[in-house]
């Protein structure tokens, strides 16, 4: 029996086994996630589950001809980087160096940034700054990322507009108040305490397949910076997820502020989405924190279920992977959460 057929058989078996969310280990969850991904057409990537502080990772498919995925290798985190930037912001708030409701101009001078004296740190985190999206990147080293964020599309605070510029500007604020580079902050304030090292590559990368089967265009991670440029291992992401849920990265008050979703903005919180859906299966209604990432052909899904002390992280380097939306109550993403928690997608 081939490995893929064995996974299909395992998935079928899981559907008839009893499930108990409290009895599942990280390894159990990883095995169930792998079984579900093995029957998903076109999926290729690495994935992992963290439960009660323990982690288990896996892989499926090929990264390239004859080159299997390696869970110990770093991959593109895309907009999951925004969550990391938000953690740094709240650490500075806890240290008294930043205030959520102070304007950008209180901390850094950015002459080309519209409304710098009115856009607050909170509005940047909540994507309510009114800034337009990041302008088109050069096919090469990007230079000063603030120069790609020079247009206002709305009044500060007036509307939710998801974009990279909000987080790029937060990176500028962090560098100004700490006199450190963004990547140094990531690795000193988050990486070192947790034993992980993240990167922000400054060269073009091609690592994914598009919908038509072609290779993605070259991606310059440094062109996305704090909004999407970070690289790390799947275990690194799970390690940060666990530390965040356990309250080891910021104060309890800051964590609650960061993870409080706004119903008027589709439950967008400050850099993540946070709400309490009924996930069905063995889970029922529980708090869910979501952070998605997507650049080129890469897709990343990061799910935290604090009440279950559970995190699920999935990376795909094939843009044909259809993750769906958890809030719709069906699709690959909710299947993976149920698999990690219950031992099978529908249990």
C-alpha positions in Angstrom: 0.0 0.0 0.0 1.4 3.4 -0.9 1.9 6.1 1.7 -0.9 8.2 0.3 -3.4 5.2 0.1 -2.5 4.4 3.7 -3.4 8.0 4.7 -6.7 7.7 2.9 -7.4 4.5 4.8 -6.5 6.2 8.0 -8.9 9.0 7.3 -11.7 6.6 6.7 -11.0 4.8 9.9 -10.9 8.0 11.9 -14.4 8.8 10.7 -15.8 5.8 12.7 -13.7 6.1 15.8 -15.1 7.8 18.9 -13.7 11.3 19.6 -12.9 13.1 22.9 -11.4 16.5 22.7 -9.8 16.2 26.1 -8.1 12.9 25.2 -6.3 14.0 22.1 -2.6 14.6 22.1 -0.5 16.7 19.7 0.5 13.5 18.0 -3.1 12.3 17.7 -4.1 15.6 16.3 -1.2 15.7 13.8 -2.0 12.2 12.6 -5.7 13.2 12.0 -4.7 16.5 10.3 -2.3 14.6 8.0 -5.1 12.1 7.2 -7.4 14.9 6.2 -4.8 16.7 4.1 -3.8 13.5 2.3 -7.2 13.5 0.6 -7.2 17.2 -0.3 -6.5 17.5 -4.0 -3.3 19.4 -4.7 -2.2 20.0 -1.1 1.6 20.2 -0.6 3.2 21.6 2.5 4.1 21.3 6.2 1.8 21.4 9.1 1.7 21.0 12.9 -0.4 20.7 16.0 0.4 22.0 19.5 -1.6 20.7 22.5 -0.9 21.3 26.1 2.5 22.7 25.2 3.6 19.7 23.2 4.1 19.8 19.4 4.0 17.4 16.5 4.7 18.3 12.9 4.4 16.6 9.5 4.7 17.0 5.7 3.0 16.0 2.5 3.8 16.5 -1.2 6.8 17.9 -2.9 8.4 21.4 -2.7 10.0 20.8 -6.1 11.2 18.0 -8.3 12.7 15.4 -6.1 12.8 17.8 -3.1 10.5 16.8 -0.3 9.3 19.3 2.3 11.3 19.6 5.5 9.5 20.7 8.7 12.8 21.9 10.0 13.2 24.4 7.1 12.0 28.0 7.2 9.0 29.0 5.1 7.2 32.2 4.2 4.8 33.3 6.9 3.2 36.0 4.8 0.6 38.0 6.8 1.1 35.8 9.9 4.0 38.3 10.3 1.4 40.9 11.2 0.6 38.9 14.4 4.3 38.9 15.3 4.5 42.7 14.8 1.4 43.2 17.0 3.1 41.2 19.8 6.1 43.5 19.6 3.7 46.6 19.7 2.0 45.3 22.9 5.3 44.6 24.5 6.2 48.2 24.0 2.9 49.3 25.4 3.5 47.2 28.5 6.9 48.8 28.8 5.4 52.3 28.6 7.1 53.2 25.4 3.9 53.3 23.3 0.2 54.2 23.8 -2.6 52.7 21.8 -4.3 56.0 21.3 -1.4 58.2 20.5 -0.7 59.2 16.9 2.1 58.0 14.8 3.7 61.5 14.8 4.3 61.2 18.5 6.9 58.5 17.8 8.4 58.9 14.3 8.5 61.5 11.6 7.3 60.2 8.3 6.9 63.2 5.9 5.2 61.1 3.2 2.6 59.5 5.4 -0.8 61.1 5.2 -2.6 61.9 8.5 0.4 60.9 10.5 -0.7 63.3 13.3 -4.2 61.7 13.4 -3.6 58.0 12.8 -3.2 56.1 16.1 -1.4 52.9 17.0 -4.8 51.3 17.7 -6.1 52.2 14.3 -3.1 50.7 12.6 -3.5 47.5 14.5 -7.2 47.4 13.7 -6.8 48.3 10.0 -8.8 51.5 10.6 -6.1 54.0 9.7 -7.7 54.9 6.4 -4.4 54.2 4.6 -4.7 52.7 1.1 -2.9 49.5 0.2 0.8 49.2 -0.3 1.7 50.5 -3.8 3.2 48.1 -6.3 6.6 46.8 -5.3 9.7 47.0 -7.5 11.1 43.8 -8.9 14.2 44.1 -6.8 15.3 45.5 -3.4 12.4 47.6 -2.1 14.2 50.3 -0.2 12.2 52.4 2.3 8.8 50.7 2.7 7.2 53.9 4.0 7.5 55.2 0.5 5.0 52.6 -0.6 2.4 54.0 1.8 1.7 57.5 0.8 -2.0 57.5 0.0 -5.1 57.8 2.2 -8.3 56.1 1.1 -10.5 57.2 4.0 -10.5 59.2 7.1 -8.6 57.7 10.1 -11.0 55.6 12.2 -13.9 55.7 9.7 -13.7 52.3 8.1 -12.0 48.9 8.2 -9.5 48.6 5.3 -7.2 45.6 5.4 -3.8 46.5 4.0 0.0 46.0 4.5 0.7 49.7 5.1 -0.8 49.7 8.5 1.7 47.1 9.7 4.6 48.6 7.7 4.1 51.9 9.6 3.9 50.0 12.9 7.3 48.6 12.1 8.6 52.1 11.6 7.2 53.1 15.0 8.8 50.2 16.7 12.2 50.9 15.2 11.9 54.5 16.2 11.0 53.9 19.9 13.5 51.1 20.4 16.4 52.3 18.2 16.6 48.7 16.9 15.9 47.1 13.5 12.6 45.3 13.2 14.2 41.9 12.7 16.4 42.4 15.8 13.3 43.2 17.8 11.6 40.0 16.6 14.6 37.8 17.6 15.5 39.6 20.8 12.0 40.2 22.3 10.2 37.1 21.0 12.8 34.7 19.5 15.4 34.6 22.2 13.1 33.9 25.1 11.4 31.1 23.2 14.5 29.6 21.6 13.5 30.4 18.0 15.1 32.5 15.3 13.2 34.1 12.5 14.5 35.6 9.2 13.5 38.4 6.8 15.2 37.5 3.6 16.5 40.3 1.3 16.6 38.3 -1.9 14.0 37.0 -4.3 12.3 33.7 -3.5 10.3 31.3 -5.7 8.7 28.5 -3.6 5.1 28.0 -4.7 2.8 26.9 -7.5 -0.1 29.1 -8.8 -3.6 28.0 -9.7 -2.7 27.2 -13.3 0.2 25.0 -12.2 2.9 27.6 -13.1 5.6 28.8 -10.7 4.9 32.0 -8.8 6.6 35.2 -9.8 9.7 36.0 -7.7 8.8 37.3 -4.2 11.0 39.7 -2.3 10.2 39.1 1.4 11.9 42.3 2.4 9.3 44.2 0.3 6.6 43.2 2.8 8.7 43.7 5.9 6.7 43.6 9.2 3.5 43.0 7.2 4.5 39.7 5.5 8.2 39.1 5.2 9.0 36.8 8.1 10.4 33.3 7.6 10.5 30.5 10.2 9.8 26.9 10.8 6.4 25.4 11.5 7.6 24.6 15.0 8.7 28.2 15.5 5.1 29.4 14.7 3.6 26.8 17.0 6.0 27.8 19.8 4.9 31.4 19.5 1.3 30.4 19.4 1.7 28.4 22.7 3.5 31.3 24.4 0.8 33.7 23.3 -2.0 31.5 24.6 -0.1 31.0 27.9 0.4 34.7 28.4 4.1 34.7 28.2 4.6 37.4 25.6 2.7 40.3 27.1 0.5 41.3 30.0 -2.9 39.7 30.5 -4.6 43.1 29.8 -2.7 43.6 26.6 -3.4 40.0 25.5 -7.2 40.5 26.1 -7.1 43.8 24.2 -5.2 42.2 21.3 -7.6 39.3 21.0 -10.9 41.1 21.4 -12.7 40.9 18.0 -15.0 43.7 16.8 -18.3 42.4 15.4 -18.6 45.5 13.3 -15.4 44.5 11.4 -16.2 40.8 11.0 -14.6 40.1 14.4 -11.3 41.6 13.4 -9.2 42.1 16.5 -5.8 43.8 16.7 -3.8 41.9 14.0 -5.9 38.7 14.2 -9.5 37.7 14.0 -11.1 36.5 17.2 -14.6 35.2 17.9 -16.4 32.2 19.5 -18.1 30.1 16.8 -19.7 26.7 17.2 -17.1 24.5 15.7 -19.3 21.4 16.0 -17.8 17.9 16.4 -16.3 17.3 19.8 -15.6 21.0 20.3 -18.8 23.0 20.3 -18.6 26.7 20.9 -15.2 28.0 21.9 -12.9 30.9 21.4 -11.0 30.8 18.1 -8.2 33.1 17.0 -7.4 33.1 13.3 -4.4 34.6 11.4 -4.1 33.9 7.7 -1.3 34.6 5.3 -1.1 34.6 1.6 1.6 36.0 -0.8 2.2 34.6 -4.3 1.3 30.9 -4.3 2.0 30.5 -0.6 -0.9 30.1 1.9 -0.6 29.9 5.7 -3.4 29.2 8.2 -2.8 29.6 11.9 -5.6 28.7 14.4 -5.4 29.1 18.1 -8.1 27.7 20.5 -7.0 29.0 23.9 -9.7 27.1 25.9 -8.4 23.8 24.5 -4.7 24.9 24.7 -4.6 23.9 21.0 -2.9 25.5 18.0 -3.0 24.3 14.4 -0.6 25.7 11.8 -0.7 24.7 8.1 1.5 25.9 5.2 0.8 25.2 1.6 3.1 26.0 -1.3 0.3 25.2 -3.8 -2.2 28.0 -4.4 -4.7 25.4 -5.6 -5.3 24.3 -1.9 -8.8 25.5 -1.0 -8.9 26.2 2.7 -12.4 27.7 2.9 -13.6 29.8 5.8 -14.3 28.6 9.3 -17.2 30.9 9.9 -19.1 29.2 7.1 -19.0 26.0 9.1 -17.6 23.8 6.3 -14.4 23.4 4.3 -10.8 22.3 4.8 -10.0 24.8 7.6 -12.7 23.7 9.9 -12.1 20.1 9.1 -8.4 20.5 10.1 -9.4 22.2 13.4 -11.8 19.3 14.2 -9.2 16.8 13.2 -6.6 18.3 15.5 -9.1 18.6 18.4 -11.2 15.4 18.0 -9.2 12.9 16.0 -11.3 13.2 12.8 -12.8 16.1 10.8 -16.5 15.3 11.6 -16.2 13.8 15.1 
